[in-house]
Amino acid sequence: MQLTESDLPALARGCAVLGTGGGGSVETAIPSALQALREHGPVPLVRLADLDDDALIVPMSSIGAPTVGHEMLASAEQPKRLREEVERIAGRPISAIMAGEIGGSNGVEPLAWAAQLGLPMLDADGMGRAFPELQMVSMHVAGLTSDLVILADVVGNVAALRPIDAIWSERQARALCVASGASTMMANYLMSGAQARGAVIEGSVSAALDIGRATIGHADPVAALTERLAARRLLDGKIVEVERNTGGGFVRGAVVVDGTGSYAGRMVRIEIQNENLVVFESGEVVASVPDLITVVDTQTAEAVSTETLRYGQRVSVLAWACDPLWRTPEGMAVVGPRAFGYHIDYRPVEEHVHVG
Amino acid sequence: MQLTESDLPALARGCAVLGTGGGGSVETAIPSALQALREHGPVPLVRLADLDDDALIVPMSSIGAPTVGHEMLASAEQPKRLREEVERIAGRPISAIMAGEIGGSNGVEPLAWAAQLGLPMLDADGMGRAFPELQMVSMHVAGLTSDLVILADVVGNVAALRPIDAIWSERQARALCVASGASTMMANYLMSGAQARGAVIEGSVSAALDIGRATIGHADPVAALTERLAARRLLDGKIVEVERNTGGGFVRGAVVVDGTGSYAGRMVRIEIQNENLVVFESGEVVASVPDLITVVDTQTAEAVSTETLRYGQRVSVLAWACDPLWRTPEGMAVVGPRAFGYHIDYRPVEEHVHVG
């Protein structure tokens, strides 16, 4: 399968839904993806099963804020330099690049890089959604280590970090990103095809595409989305409260939605750390990480990111099952409610009793 | 020749004199050098002429402030990790390590690392003295580039930077050093034996040793030192003014010395940027960078660093000729008075008319 310019709207919509409120705003990633696909042509989307055991798979992402003034270099030189350094260190060519995180802009940006580099994109990611911290990836759960982090900044500097652990990988990558003053491209968890099997969430890109396609042009987009996701539609309502604090690279806060229509008289509170973490109704948890919780516009079914939540918006709150990998004891240790400071036991979203 | 524990006092004294007021306090470097030499035995001091054209020479230095709590790891693991990464990237074993800067503690520390690593030390450095900025090295003047900087911090993190220029190499190295909160070991300007010929200041380590030996136990150490250096003894006197501002990693300031004895009635002002830059007498320049200017204790001939200058100290001010490399047009562009913001033409110290 080839990803073309015409796939971009559906992909972006799907990535926003899978972003569960975070993962960066997809709007920022669309223009350069569009330009790259127009300039360099379609990007092959490959399945892990099609790659050899010794294929080199490189998850790529960006950290820090993109700045307009640096866009030219960012789009032209950064991926090239990152690739050169990766291939120099790995000693072999990259077979496919992968989104570290399919949710939000992080799921769309790699398409631009793949086009620019003339490389295939792997139909997989490391989360199947978005998560706020670097170690919250399937590769980590599978026992791969982030012991090599390669960075290329907008200035042209390249760095290869060999941190002692994930915390230092984050700290050092941020320090270099801050020093260069803007968005930096990152490759980490370099994997062979053999290592990737069982260590990545397969089918993420086609899932995002399918989600987008299910809603675009549909008469009742929220119903279509709910069906496609096999989601629970927890509430339709109006946003009546938004708390949001930004600091330390995270957005923390909560949003309260007051039910309307058939949901009148009910109310949910969604707690946030970049992504939507837990939904409470009448003091009870009705959905929690690692299951996916997304707030969508009730009319268009477009995902509303945590940054754009605003008082008075009419929204629907959906929750659906995460990838089975996150429900293993190893997955739960990394992204279960307790990993986010909640003293609650995880219950799969489909087992919660529907309050309504 | 082998460097042993008994050479350390002379080496340290000589490095302090060549530090021209800067290069870090030698006292901080002596304990670990002593321990390393006792534990691992003597370090061979090799001449560049004895190394093959394809030998791998690695200048090593430390950046940031050493902290006591990290000393153990710093002494044991840091040089090893730095060596491993250097050898991994270079693809061959290190033949000899070199002090990037012979002046001050930077001239003594590499002896500890050489002992710990069981490697020879090259009888050379990149300055023949101390200078405040990273690009002020002979390798830069000779056209070699600092396009690979390898760092090992006290935590155990290792990084290989490929900066676009010397300014970014400094900025990125500092950012990582600050992130790890303490002293970081650095290797840059990796060279082959062939590249090093003409690009390093040869004989620096033995020069430091000779300087130290010339003064220790001598009846008139300042006279002995002056003779050994073929220096001009600009003034003996008392410090009557010290200005010192610390900021941006630099100590800037000036010191005024009022002549005593046969120098009574005369006065000099020394301007400082980490190192002693220019000596003025009656508004005239009597010595300037890149020639060496050192303030020594009039009794012991021990060098007084810019950090320890204090009112009332009895000192002698010496100035002598720098390495010929710094007097070339290329050298002058990098370390001449104008490179430090002085709108004066350089005149070799030996050509200045003696005012006294």
Interface residues (C-beta under 8 A of the other chain):
Chain A: E85 V155 G156 N157 V158 A159 A160 L161 R162 P163 I164 W168 R171 Q172 R174 A175 L176 V178 A179 S180
Chain B: E85 V155 G156 N157 V158 A159 A160 L161 R162 P163 I164 W168 R171 Q172 R174 A175 L176 V178 A179 S180
